Amino acid sequence: MRSLNLGILAHVDAGKTSLTERLLHAAGVIDEIGRVDDGSTQTDSLSLERQRGITIKSAVVSFAVDDVTVNLIDTPGHPDFIAEVERVLSVLDGAVLVVSAVEGVQPQTRVLMRTLRRLRIPTLVFVNKTDRRGAQAGRLVRAMSERLAPAMVPMGAVTGLGTRGAAVRPYGAADADFRSALLDVLAGHDDALLAAYVDDEAGISYERLRAELAAQTRRARVHPVFFGSAITGAGVDALTAGIRELLPAAGGDAEGPVSGTVFKVERGPAGEKIAYVRMFSGTVRMRDRLRIGASPAAPDAGAAPDAGAGTHSGAGTHTDATDDSPRAEAGDTPRTGAGNGAERAGGEGKVTAVGLFERGPDVRTAPVSAGRIGKLWGLHGIRVGDTIGTAPPPSAQQRHFAPPTLETVVAPCRPSDRGALHAALTQLAEQDPLINLRQNDIRREISLSLYGEVQKEVIQATLADEFGIGVTFRATTTICLELPDGTGEAVEFMDKDKEVNPFLATVGLRVEPAPAGSGVEFRLGVELGAMPYAFFRAVEETVHETLHQGLHGWQVTDCRVTMTHSGYAPRQSHAHAVFDKSMSSTAGDFRRLTPLVLMSALSRAGTTVYEPVHRFRLEIPADTFGSVLPALGRLGAVPYAPVVRGTSYVLEGEVPAASVHALEQRLPGLTRGEGEAECAFDRHRPVSGPVPARERWDHDPLDRKGYLLRVVRRVTG
């Protein structure tokens, strides 16, 4: 059988989980349709999902449509859980975007459709809730053509719209208006069809039109629109037929080299890790040993070392790279989650069990081949975003949405739970690396990155329900970035005077701006053979770790760091004695010295703090414009010229990320509940007012004396 990996996406409460239940029922997988309100659906399995009636984690179910096995992935609709959607997009062959016939095009609907179009994922649209009072059809299609994508093709007509008896009549060959409209849309994307249209419109068969519709849908050029109700089942049969006919089957060679990507990680009843993998090539069987590739680096990742011309001091043929100290010198534990680019190097793992999705959420023990989705046990170090085998297609490794722009500090209600809290959050970070868990051992604080307040509430409830840990959060703050203003250099040479440089290492670094979006790039300006590679590696890793906090305490990005000087003391000892690290360089010397040099170079380069900015689109009653405009000004928003649309104003502009939540809370009161807001991350811009300084994590390499004293105390114990 062919396989199709299908995503169900929507704005929250549009009905996608109910649609999933209806599709499973229509395929004969379940006998009774679950209800979101009752917490009895197949895909909302978490107790928190059942309590809140929303999808929090993506879930996979499987069903058959004739000769096609559909692996359906139900995704969260709330924008706070967009990271779950991002991970799913990389494994899809097609998607169904659910739009409510009552609420129409909503903010998250537009965000999702823009991303689906950018990734060229073939997408069908299902207009749900046609049985609800206030449902729209023709007007909604026009709105979707204006606000989502121009090439929308209605595939049927709704009778009894807005009533419990609403039904759908699919269009066919006998519908002349449908044929004409379909031909107009398709001819705009195909020159051969356009030529045939001009020569002899009547000579184009309906079969050719359907074949061309399928071809253009699979190339993501047009989007067929189906109508119906997930509650009553109206129109679901037509959607099911459309899924089989119009969306492309999964490709890949089952006999080829193993290649797949992990899009979800969960824990089993015994605490074991279970990885959800989409296979692009090859077959995975029980007891296979797999090469695991680390998840793609975040934007601050460094490039591979690049040897070039430069200067260095010191020499030797040291072959022992003993590291006698922790990497994080100041008590700032490296992040758990997508973070610095030098953090993980992948590895290998042995598969102890394999599960293939079959009939709903059930799995059977069977190999997972190209095009299929399955569960793998035994890969202890696996994380979301990791690859197995050879690298999958680039589209499976890209970031599709903006990273979180908010952060908070979490603390246990009982101080004795501090260790358990870190262990619990580490497990949550396995499932969602973008929370960027990091801990300061000295201040005994843990911080998380967030998309919004609902995500914070869910984390709090999860810690209480699943781990028995009560927590509190500090007020949410905005995550800013620092970018270098110019070029700065610094160097520290090995010196006999230990008060000048107490480390057996020479390190010189140059910091300079890099193109926007390039992250942090590390280069060598000295010969690669000038000292052992482990020492270069220690410098590179420490550069990435140190740049998590710049001059103002924010992460530094879009910069190039070049190592300009290097030197070390070769392995040596007193006569007839064993290796003496007090006379020989270790990787620890380079890890301790690098922050001192890097921050000195950065201070000479200077940095500017950039804040995240969202673009907004408001649709408000015209008579409330006078109240909304000054409120936007107080929030730091910059509105553009309004556009009049009937009795409404459409107002677009940009607003600081820190003010988005306040804008969404105040708008209903300013517009009698009639205003609609859509906000999405746009870019970072220089902070115009007072520069927000982030509290430093107890260390400051710029405080040379204090830094060195702490290092000495740490080493001497």
C-alpha positions as CSV (number, residue, x, y, z in Angstrom):
1,M,0.0,0.0,0.0
2,R,1.0,3.6,-0.5
3,S,1.6,5.8,2.5
4,L,0.6,9.4,3.1
5,N,1.7,11.4,6.2
6,L,-1.0,14.0,6.7
7,G,-1.1,16.9,9.1
8,I,-4.3,18.4,10.5
9,L,-3.7,22.1,11.3
10,A,-6.0,24.9,12.5
11,H,-6.5,27.9,14.8
12,V,-7.5,26.7,18.2
13,D,-11.2,25.5,18.5
14,A,-11.7,25.2,14.7
15,G,-12.5,21.5,15.2
16,K,-9.4,19.6,13.9
17,T,-9.4,17.1,16.7
18,S,-13.2,16.4,16.1
19,L,-12.4,16.0,12.4
20,T,-9.7,13.5,13.3
21,E,-12.3,11.5,15.3
22,R,-14.7,11.6,12.4
23,L,-12.1,10.4,9.8
24,L,-11.1,7.5,12.1
25,H,-14.8,6.6,12.5
26,A,-15.4,6.8,8.7
27,A,-12.4,4.5,8.1
28,G,-13.8,1.9,10.6
29,V,-11.0,2.4,13.1
30,I,-13.2,3.4,16.0
31,D,-16.8,2.5,16.7
32,E,-17.7,5.5,18.7
33,I,-16.7,9.1,18.0
34,G,-15.0,10.7,21.0
35,R,-15.7,14.3,22.1
36,V,-13.2,16.9,23.0
37,D,-15.4,18.3,25.8
38,D,-15.7,14.8,27.3
39,G,-12.0,14.1,27.0
40,S,-12.6,10.9,25.1
41,T,-10.8,11.5,21.8
42,Q,-8.0,9.3,20.4
43,T,-5.4,12.0,20.0
44,D,-5.8,14.1,23.1
45,S,-4.4,11.5,25.4
46,L,-2.8,13.7,28.1
47,S,-4.9,14.3,31.2
48,L,-4.2,18.0,30.8
49,E,-5.5,18.0,27.2
50,R,-8.7,16.3,28.4
51,Q,-9.2,18.8,31.2
52,R,-8.6,21.9,29.1
53,G,-10.2,20.6,25.9
54,I,-7.2,21.7,23.8
55,T,-4.4,19.9,22.0
56,I,-1.0,20.4,23.6
57,K,1.2,17.7,22.1
58,S,1.1,16.4,18.5
59,A,-0.3,12.8,18.2
60,V,-0.2,10.2,15.5
61,V,-3.1,7.9,14.4
62,S,-3.4,5.7,11.3
63,F,-6.2,4.6,9.0
64,A,-6.6,3.2,5.5
65,V,-8.4,4.8,2.6
66,D,-8.6,2.1,-0.1
67,D,-5.0,1.5,-1.1
68,V,-3.5,4.4,0.9
69,T,-2.3,4.1,4.5
70,V,-2.8,7.6,6.1
71,N,-0.6,8.5,9.1
72,L,-2.6,11.5,10.5
73,I,-0.8,13.9,12.8
74,D,-3.1,16.0,15.0
75,T,-1.3,19.2,16.0
76,P,-2.0,22.0,18.6
77,G,-3.9,25.0,17.5
78,H,-2.9,27.5,20.2
79,P,0.0,29.7,19.1
80,D,1.8,29.1,22.4
81,F,2.5,25.5,21.2
82,I,3.6,26.4,17.7
83,A,6.9,24.5,18.3
84,E,4.9,21.3,18.1
85,V,3.6,22.3,14.8
86,E,7.0,23.2,13.5
87,R,8.4,19.7,14.3
88,V,5.5,18.1,12.5
89,L,5.8,20.2,9.3
90,S,9.2,18.6,8.5
91,V,7.6,15.1,8.1
92,L,4.5,15.9,6.1
93,D,3.5,14.9,2.6
94,G,0.3,16.9,2.7
95,A,-2.0,18.9,5.1
96,V,-5.6,19.7,5.8
97,L,-6.1,23.2,7.1
98,V,-9.3,23.4,9.1
99,V,-11.2,26.7,9.1
100,S,-14.3,27.4,11.1
101,A,-17.3,28.4,9.0
102,V,-18.4,30.7,11.9
103,E,-15.2,32.4,13.0
104,G,-13.7,32.4,9.5
105,V,-10.0,33.2,8.9
106,Q,-8.3,33.7,12.3
107,P,-4.8,34.8,13.2
108,Q,-3.3,31.4,13.5
109,T,-5.0,30.3,10.3
110,R,-3.0,32.9,8.4
111,V,0.3,32.1,10.2
112,L,-0.1,28.4,9.3
113,M,-1.1,29.0,5.7
114,R,1.8,31.3,5.1
115,T,4.1,28.6,6.3
116,L,2.5,25.8,4.4
117,R,2.8,27.9,1.2
118,R,6.4,28.8,1.9
119,L,7.3,25.2,2.4
120,R,5.1,24.2,-0.7
121,I,3.3,21.5,1.3
122,P,0.2,20.4,-0.6
123,T,-2.8,21.6,1.3
124,L,-6.5,21.0,1.3
125,V,-8.9,23.3,3.2
126,F,-11.8,21.9,5.2
127,V,-14.4,24.5,6.2
128,N,-15.9,23.0,9.4
129,K,-19.0,23.8,11.5
130,T,-21.3,24.4,8.5
131,D,-24.1,23.2,10.8
132,R,-23.5,26.1,13.3
133,R,-25.6,29.3,13.4
134,G,-23.7,32.1,11.7
135,A,-21.8,29.8,9.3
136,Q,-20.6,31.2,6.1
137,A,-19.7,29.7,2.7
138,G,-19.3,31.9,-0.3
139,R,-18.2,34.9,1.6
140,L,-15.7,32.8,3.5
141,V,-14.2,31.5,0.3
142,R,-13.7,35.0,-0.9
143,A,-12.1,36.0,2.4
144,M,-9.7,33.0,2.2
145,S,-8.8,34.0,-1.3
146,E,-7.9,37.4,-0.1
147,R,-6.2,36.5,3.2
148,L,-4.8,33.0,2.7
149,A,-4.1,32.1,-0.9
150,P,-5.7,33.3,-4.2
151,A,-6.1,29.9,-5.8
152,M,-9.0,28.5,-3.7
153,V,-11.2,26.0,-5.4
154,P,-14.6,25.2,-3.8
155,M,-15.3,21.4,-4.3
156,G,-19.0,21.5,-3.4
157,A,-22.1,23.4,-2.3
158,V,-23.7,23.6,1.1
159,T,-27.4,23.3,1.6
160,G,-29.1,24.2,4.9
161,L,-26.1,26.3,5.9
162,G,-26.1,27.2,9.6
163,T,-28.7,24.5,10.5
164,R,-28.3,21.0,12.1
165,G,-29.4,19.6,8.8
166,A,-26.6,21.2,6.8
167,A,-25.5,18.9,3.9
168,V,-22.8,19.0,1.2
169,R,-23.3,18.3,-2.5
170,P,-20.0,17.6,-4.2
171,Y,-19.5,19.2,-7.6
172,G,-19.1,16.9,-10.6
173,A,-18.8,16.9,-14.4
174,A,-22.4,18.0,-14.8
175,D,-21.7,21.3,-12.9
176,A,-20.9,23.8,-15.7
177,D,-20.1,26.7,-13.3
178,F,-17.7,24.5,-11.4
179,R,-16.0,23.3,-14.6
180,S,-15.6,26.9,-15.8
181,A,-14.3,28.2,-12.4
182,L,-11.9,25.2,-12.2
183,L,-10.6,25.8,-15.7
184,D,-10.0,29.5,-14.9
185,V,-7.9,28.7,-11.8
186,L,-5.9,25.8,-13.4
187,A,-5.2,27.6,-16.6
188,G,-3.5,30.4,-14.7
189,H,-0.8,27.9,-13.6
190,D,-0.3,25.8,-16.7
191,D,0.5,27.1,-20.2
192,A,-0.5,24.0,-22.1
193,L,-3.9,24.0,-20.4
194,L,-4.2,27.8,-21.1
195,A,-3.5,27.2,-24.8
196,A,-6.1,24.4,-25.0
197,Y,-8.5,26.7,-23.2
198,V,-8.0,29.5,-25.8
199,D,-8.2,27.1,-28.8
200,D,-11.2,25.1,-27.7
201,E,-12.7,25.4,-24.2
202,A,-15.4,22.8,-24.9
203,G,-12.8,20.3,-26.0
204,I,-11.2,20.0,-22.5
205,S,-12.5,16.9,-20.8
206,Y,-13.6,16.8,-17.2
207,E,-11.1,13.9,-16.6
208,R,-8.3,16.2,-17.8
209,L,-9.4,18.9,-15.4
210,R,-9.5,16.5,-12.5
211,A,-6.0,15.2,-13.4
212,E,-4.7,18.7,-13.6
213,L,-6.3,19.6,-10.3
214,A,-4.5,16.7,-8.6
215,A,-1.2,17.7,-10.2
216,Q,-1.4,21.3,-9.3
217,T,-2.6,20.5,-5.7
218,R,0.4,18.2,-5.3
219,R,2.7,21.1,-6.4
220,A,0.9,23.3,-3.8
221,R,-0.3,25.7,-6.5
222,V,-4.0,25.4,-5.8
223,H,-6.0,24.6,-2.7
224,P,-9.2,22.6,-3.0
225,V,-11.8,23.7,-0.4
226,F,-14.2,21.1,1.1
227,F,-17.2,21.9,3.3
228,G,-18.8,20.0,6.1
229,S,-19.2,19.3,9.8
230,A,-17.0,17.1,11.9
231,I,-19.8,16.7,14.4
232,T,-22.5,15.5,12.0
233,G,-20.2,13.9,9.5
234,A,-21.5,16.0,6.6
235,G,-18.9,16.4,3.8
236,V,-16.3,14.1,5.5
237,D,-16.7,11.4,2.8
238,A,-15.9,14.0,0.1
239,L,-12.8,15.2,2.1
240,T,-11.6,11.6,2.5
241,A,-11.9,11.0,-1.3
242,G,-10.0,14.3,-1.8
243,I,-7.2,13.2,0.5
244,R,-6.8,10.0,-1.5
245,E,-7.1,11.6,-5.0
246,L,-5.4,15.0,-4.6
247,L,-2.5,14.6,-2.1
248,P,0.8,12.9,-3.0
249,A,1.9,9.6,-1.5
250,A,5.1,9.4,0.5
251,G,8.3,8.6,-1.5
252,G,11.5,7.0,-0.6
253,D,13.4,3.7,-1.3
254,A,12.9,1.1,1.4
255,E,16.1,-0.6,0.3
256,G,18.2,2.5,0.3
257,P,20.4,3.9,3.1
258,V,18.7,4.6,6.4
259,S,17.5,8.2,6.7
260,G,14.9,9.7,9.0
261,T,14.1,12.5,11.4
262,V,12.8,12.4,15.0
263,F,9.8,14.8,15.4
264,K,8.6,13.8,18.8
265,V,10.0,12.2,22.0
266,E,8.0,10.9,24.9
267,R,8.5,8.7,28.0
268,G,6.9,5.3,28.4
269,P,5.3,3.9,31.6
270,A,8.7,2.7,32.9
271,G,10.4,6.1,32.0
272,E,11.9,4.7,28.8
273,K,12.5,7.1,25.9
274,I,10.3,6.6,22.8
275,A,11.2,8.4,19.6
276,Y,8.7,9.1,16.8
277,V,10.5,8.9,13.5
278,R,9.6,9.7,9.9
279,M,11.6,7.6,7.5
280,F,12.7,9.1,4.2
281,S,14.8,6.2,3.0
282,G,15.8,2.7,4.1
283,T,14.2,0.4,6.8
284,V,14.8,0.3,10.5
285,R,14.5,-3.1,12.3
286,M,14.8,-4.2,15.9
287,R,18.4,-4.6,17.0
288,D,19.7,-2.2,14.3
289,R,22.5,0.1,15.3
290,L,21.8,3.6,14.1
291,R,24.0,6.6,13.6
292,I,22.3,9.6,15.4
293,G,22.9,13.1,14.0
294,A,22.6,16.0,16.4
295,S,19.6,18.2,15.9
296,P,20.3,21.1,13.6
297,A,22.1,24.0,15.2
298,A,20.2,27.0,16.4
299,P,21.0,30.4,14.8
300,D,23.9,31.0,17.1
301,A,25.7,27.9,16.0
302,G,29.3,28.2,14.9
303,A,30.8,27.0,11.7
304,A,33.4,24.3,11.3
305,P,36.9,25.6,12.1
306,D,38.5,27.2,9.1
307,A,42.3,27.2,9.1
308,G,44.0,30.2,7.6
309,A,46.9,32.6,7.8
310,G,47.6,34.1,11.2
311,T,50.0,34.3,14.0
312,H,50.6,32.2,17.0
313,S,53.0,31.8,19.9
314,G,54.1,28.7,21.7
315,A,54.8,25.4,20.2
316,G,54.9,21.7,20.9
317,T,53.6,18.3,20.1
318,H,51.2,17.8,23.0
319,T,48.9,14.8,22.5
320,D,47.2,14.7,25.9
321,A,44.2,17.1,26.1
322,T,43.2,16.4,29.7
323,D,40.4,18.7,30.8
324,D,40.5,19.0,34.6
325,S,37.6,21.4,35.0
326,P,34.0,21.8,34.1
327,R,33.1,23.7,31.0
328,A,30.9,26.3,32.7
329,E,33.2,28.2,35.0
330,A,30.6,30.5,36.6
331,G,27.9,28.1,37.8
332,D,25.8,28.6,34.6
333,T,24.9,25.1,33.5
334,P,24.8,24.8,29.7
335,R,21.3,24.8,28.3
336,T,19.2,21.7,27.9
337,G,17.5,22.1,24.6
338,A,18.3,23.7,21.2
339,G,21.1,25.9,22.0
340,N,24.8,26.4,21.3
341,G,26.0,24.9,18.1
342,A,29.0,23.1,19.7
343,E,27.0,21.4,22.3
344,R,26.2,18.0,20.8
345,A,27.9,15.7,18.4
346,G,25.4,12.9,17.9
347,G,26.4,9.3,18.4
348,E,25.0,5.8,17.9
349,G,22.2,3.8,19.4
350,K,20.8,0.3,19.3
351,V,17.1,-0.1,18.6
352,T,15.5,-2.5,21.2
353,A,11.9,-2.3,19.8
354,V,10.1,-0.9,16.8
355,G,6.4,0.0,16.5
356,L,4.5,0.8,13.2
357,F,1.3,2.8,13.4
358,E,-1.7,0.7,12.4
359,R,-5.4,1.4,13.0
360,G,-5.7,4.5,15.2
361,P,-3.0,5.1,17.9
362,D,-2.1,1.4,18.1
363,V,1.2,0.1,16.9
364,R,2.4,-3.3,15.9
365,T,5.9,-4.7,16.0
366,A,7.2,-4.4,12.5
367,P,10.1,-2.7,10.6
368,V,9.6,1.0,9.7
369,S,10.4,1.6,6.1
370,A,10.7,4.7,3.9
371,G,7.6,6.9,3.9
372,R,6.2,5.5,7.1
373,I,6.1,6.8,10.7
374,G,7.0,4.6,13.6
375,K,8.2,4.5,17.2
376,L,11.7,3.5,18.2
377,W,12.8,2.3,21.6
378,G,16.4,2.0,23.0
379,L,17.9,5.3,21.6
380,H,18.7,6.7,25.0
381,G,20.4,10.0,23.9
382,I,17.9,10.8,21.2
383,R,16.3,14.3,21.1
384,V,13.6,16.0,19.1
385,G,15.1,17.2,15.8
386,D,17.8,14.5,15.7
387,T,18.4,12.6,12.5
388,I,19.1,8.9,12.1
389,G,21.3,7.5,9.4
390,T,22.2,9.8,6.6
391,A,20.9,13.4,6.6
392,P,17.3,13.8,5.5
393,P,16.1,16.4,3.0
394,P,17.0,20.0,4.0
395,S,13.3,20.9,4.4
396,A,13.2,18.4,7.3
397,Q,15.9,20.3,9.2
398,Q,14.8,23.9,8.8
399,R,13.2,26.2,11.4
400,H,9.9,27.3,10.1
401,F,8.7,29.7,12.9
402,A,10.3,32.3,15.0
403,P,11.9,31.1,18.3
404,P,10.3,32.0,21.6
405,T,10.6,35.7,22.5
406,L,9.7,35.5,26.2
407,E,11.4,34.0,29.3
408,T,10.7,33.4,32.9
409,V,12.4,32.0,36.1
410,V,10.7,29.0,37.6
411,A,11.2,28.0,41.3
412,P,9.8,25.1,43.4
413,C,7.3,25.9,46.1
414,R,9.3,23.6,48.4
415,P,13.1,24.2,48.4
416,S,13.6,20.4,48.8
417,D,12.1,19.9,45.3
418,R,14.9,21.9,43.6
419,G,16.7,18.8,42.3
420,A,13.5,17.0,41.3
421,L,12.4,20.2,39.4
422,H,15.5,20.3,37.3
423,A,15.2,16.6,36.5
424,A,11.5,17.1,35.5
425,L,12.2,20.1,33.4
426,T,15.1,18.2,31.7
427,Q,12.5,15.6,30.6
428,L,10.2,18.3,29.3
429,A,13.1,19.8,27.4
430,E,13.6,16.5,25.7
431,Q,10.1,16.9,24.3
432,D,10.4,20.6,23.6
433,P,14.0,21.8,23.2
434,L,12.9,25.4,22.5
435,I,12.2,26.0,26.1
436,N,16.0,26.4,26.4
437,L,16.2,25.1,30.0
438,R,19.3,26.6,31.8
439,Q,20.3,26.5,35.5
440,N,22.5,28.7,37.6
441,D,24.0,26.5,40.3
442,I,25.2,29.5,42.4
443,R,22.0,31.5,42.3
444,R,20.0,28.3,42.3
445,E,17.7,29.5,39.6
446,I,16.2,27.9,36.5
447,S,15.0,29.9,33.5
448,L,12.8,28.9,30.5
449,S,12.0,30.4,27.2
450,L,8.3,30.6,26.3
451,Y,5.9,31.5,23.5
452,G,3.2,32.8,25.9
453,E,1.3,32.7,29.1
454,V,-0.8,29.6,28.3
455,Q,2.4,27.6,27.8
456,K,3.6,28.7,31.2
457,E,0.3,27.5,32.8
458,V,0.6,24.2,31.0
459,I,4.1,23.7,32.2
460,Q,3.0,24.5,35.8
461,A,0.1,22.0,35.6
462,T,2.3,19.3,34.0
463,L,4.9,19.6,36.8
464,A,2.1,19.3,39.4
465,D,0.2,16.5,37.8
466,E,2.9,14.3,36.4
467,F,5.8,15.0,38.8
468,G,4.1,16.2,41.9
469,I,6.1,19.4,42.0
470,G,4.5,22.8,42.8
471,V,6.2,25.7,41.2
472,T,5.9,29.5,40.9
473,F,7.0,31.8,38.1
474,R,8.5,35.2,38.0
475,A,6.9,37.8,35.7
476,T,7.5,37.0,32.0
477,T,10.1,39.2,30.3
478,T,11.1,39.7,26.7
479,I,14.2,38.0,25.3
480,C,16.5,40.5,23.6
481,L,19.6,40.0,21.6
482,E,23.0,41.7,21.4
483,L,24.7,42.4,18.1
484,P,28.3,43.6,17.8
485,D,28.7,47.3,16.7
486,G,32.2,46.9,15.2
487,T,35.4,44.9,15.4
488,G,37.3,44.2,18.6
489,E,40.4,42.2,19.4
490,A,42.1,40.9,22.6
491,V,44.9,38.5,23.4
492,E,46.3,36.9,26.5
493,F,49.8,35.3,26.3
494,M,51.3,32.7,28.6
495,D,53.3,34.5,31.2
496,K,55.7,33.5,33.9
497,D,53.9,36.0,36.1
498,K,50.8,34.1,37.2
499,E,49.1,37.2,38.4
500,V,49.0,38.4,34.7
501,N,47.8,35.2,33.2
502,P,47.6,32.2,35.6
503,F,46.7,29.8,32.8
504,L,49.0,27.7,30.6
505,A,47.5,29.0,27.4
506,T,47.7,31.7,24.8
507,V,44.4,32.8,23.3
508,G,43.8,35.7,20.9
509,L,40.3,36.4,19.5
510,R,38.8,38.9,17.1
511,V,35.0,39.7,17.2
512,E,33.3,41.3,14.2
513,P,29.8,41.7,12.8
514,A,28.4,39.0,10.5
515,P,25.4,39.0,8.1
516,A,21.9,39.0,9.7
517,G,20.7,35.6,10.6
518,S,24.1,33.9,10.4
519,G,24.4,33.2,14.1
520,V,27.8,32.8,15.6
521,E,30.6,31.7,13.3
522,F,34.0,30.5,14.7
523,R,37.1,30.6,12.5
524,L,40.7,29.9,12.9
525,G,43.2,32.5,11.9
526,V,46.1,30.3,13.0
527,E,47.4,27.0,11.6
528,L,45.3,24.0,12.6
529,G,48.5,22.1,13.5
530,A,49.7,24.8,15.8
531,M,48.4,22.9,18.8
532,P,46.3,19.8,19.6
533,Y,42.9,19.9,18.1
534,A,41.3,19.3,21.5
535,F,42.5,22.7,22.6
536,F,40.9,24.4,19.5
537,R,37.7,22.5,20.2
538,A,37.8,23.7,23.9
539,V,38.1,27.4,22.7
540,E,35.3,27.0,20.1
541,E,32.9,25.4,22.6
542,T,33.6,28.0,25.2
543,V,33.1,30.8,22.7
544,H,29.6,29.6,22.1
545,E,28.9,29.1,25.8
546,T,30.3,32.5,26.7
547,L,28.2,34.4,24.1
548,H,25.0,33.3,25.7
549,Q,25.5,36.5,27.7
550,G,27.0,39.6,26.2
551,L,27.9,43.0,27.6
552,H,24.3,43.6,28.7
553,G,23.5,40.0,29.7
554,W,21.7,39.0,26.4
555,Q,22.8,36.4,23.9
556,V,25.2,37.6,21.3
557,T,24.5,36.6,17.7
558,D,25.3,37.5,14.1
559,C,29.0,37.7,14.8
560,R,32.2,36.1,13.6
561,V,34.8,35.1,16.1
562,T,38.3,34.4,14.8
563,M,41.1,32.9,16.8
564,T,44.1,35.1,16.1
565,H,46.7,33.7,18.5
566,S,47.3,30.3,20.1
567,G,49.9,28.8,22.3
568,Y,50.4,26.0,24.9
569,A,52.9,24.3,27.1
570,P,53.7,20.9,25.7
571,R,53.4,17.8,27.9
572,Q,56.2,17.7,30.3
573,S,57.2,16.6,33.8
574,H,60.0,16.8,36.3
575,A,62.8,14.3,35.7
576,H,61.7,10.7,36.0
577,A,58.2,11.8,37.1
578,V,54.7,11.4,35.8
579,F,52.8,14.0,33.8
580,D,52.5,17.2,35.7
581,K,49.6,19.4,34.7
582,S,51.0,22.4,36.6
583,M,53.7,22.4,33.9
584,S,51.6,21.3,30.9
585,S,48.6,22.8,29.2
586,T,45.2,21.2,29.5
587,A,41.9,21.9,27.8
588,G,40.8,23.4,31.1
589,D,43.3,26.2,30.7
590,F,41.8,27.2,27.4
591,R,38.2,26.9,28.8
592,R,39.1,29.3,31.7
593,L,41.0,31.8,29.6
594,T,38.7,32.1,26.6
595,P,35.8,34.0,28.4
596,L,38.3,36.6,29.7
597,V,39.7,37.2,26.2
598,L,36.3,37.0,24.4
599,M,34.5,39.5,26.6
600,S,37.5,41.9,26.4
601,A,37.3,41.7,22.6
602,L,33.5,42.1,22.7
603,S,33.8,45.2,25.0
604,R,36.1,46.8,22.4
605,A,33.7,46.0,19.6
606,G,30.7,47.2,21.5
607,T,27.2,45.8,21.2
608,T,23.7,47.1,20.6
609,V,20.6,45.4,22.3
610,Y,17.8,44.5,19.9
611,E,14.3,43.8,21.0
612,P,11.8,41.4,19.2
613,V,9.0,43.2,17.3
614,H,5.7,41.7,16.1
615,R,3.7,42.9,13.2
616,F,0.0,43.3,14.0
617,R,-3.2,43.5,12.0
618,L,-6.3,44.9,13.7
619,E,-9.8,44.9,12.3
620,I,-12.0,47.2,14.4
621,P,-15.3,49.1,14.2
622,A,-14.7,52.5,12.6
623,D,-16.2,54.4,15.5
624,T,-13.6,52.8,17.9
625,F,-10.6,54.0,16.0
626,G,-10.3,57.1,18.2
627,S,-10.0,54.9,21.3
628,V,-7.7,52.3,19.9
629,L,-5.1,54.7,18.4
630,P,-3.9,56.2,21.6
631,A,-3.9,52.8,23.3
632,L,-1.5,51.6,20.7
633,G,0.8,54.6,21.3
634,R,0.9,53.8,25.0
635,L,2.0,50.2,24.2
636,G,4.9,51.5,22.0
637,A,3.2,50.3,18.8
638,V,3.7,52.1,15.5
639,P,0.5,51.9,13.4
640,Y,0.5,52.5,9.6
641,A,-2.3,54.3,7.7
642,P,-5.7,52.6,8.3
643,V,-7.6,51.0,5.5
644,V,-11.4,51.5,5.4
645,R,-13.4,48.3,4.7
646,G,-17.1,49.0,5.0
647,T,-17.9,49.9,8.6
648,S,-14.6,48.7,9.8
649,Y,-11.0,49.9,9.9
650,V,-8.1,47.6,9.1
651,L,-5.0,48.8,10.9
652,E,-1.5,47.3,10.5
653,G,1.8,48.1,12.2
654,E,4.4,46.9,14.5
655,V,4.5,46.5,18.3
656,P,7.2,45.4,20.8
657,A,6.8,41.7,21.7
658,A,6.6,42.7,25.4
659,S,3.3,44.6,24.6
660,V,1.6,41.9,22.5
661,H,-0.2,40.2,25.5
662,A,-1.4,43.6,26.8
663,L,-2.7,44.5,23.3
664,E,-4.7,41.3,23.0
665,Q,-6.1,41.8,26.5
666,R,-7.2,45.4,26.0
667,L,-8.6,45.2,22.5
668,P,-12.0,43.6,23.4
669,G,-12.7,46.4,25.9
670,L,-11.8,49.1,23.4
671,T,-13.9,47.7,20.6
672,R,-17.0,46.3,22.4
673,G,-15.7,42.8,21.9
674,E,-15.8,43.2,18.1
675,G,-12.2,43.9,17.3
676,E,-9.9,41.2,15.9
677,A,-6.2,41.1,16.4
678,E,-3.5,39.1,14.6
679,C,0.1,39.3,15.8
680,A,3.2,37.5,14.5
681,F,6.9,37.9,15.1
682,D,8.5,40.0,12.4
683,R,12.1,41.0,13.3
684,H,14.4,42.4,15.9
685,R,15.1,46.1,16.1
686,P,17.5,48.3,18.2
687,V,16.0,49.3,21.5
688,S,15.1,53.0,21.3
689,G,14.5,53.7,24.9
690,P,16.5,52.7,28.0
691,V,18.6,49.6,27.3
692,P,17.2,46.6,29.2
693,A,20.0,44.8,31.0
694,R,19.6,41.2,31.9
695,E,20.7,40.1,35.3
696,R,24.1,38.4,35.0
697,W,24.4,34.9,36.2
698,D,26.9,35.7,39.0
699,H,30.0,35.9,36.8
700,D,31.4,38.6,34.7
701,P,34.7,38.0,32.7
702,L,35.0,41.7,32.3
703,D,35.6,41.9,36.1
704,R,39.1,40.4,35.6
705,K,40.2,40.3,39.2
706,G,36.9,38.8,40.5
707,Y,36.8,36.3,37.6
708,L,40.3,35.1,38.2
709,L,39.7,34.8,42.0
710,R,36.7,32.6,41.4
711,V,38.6,30.4,39.0
712,V,41.4,30.0,41.5
713,R,39.0,29.1,44.3
714,R,37.2,26.6,42.0
715,V,40.4,24.9,40.9
716,T,42.1,24.8,44.4
717,G,38.9,23.6,45.9
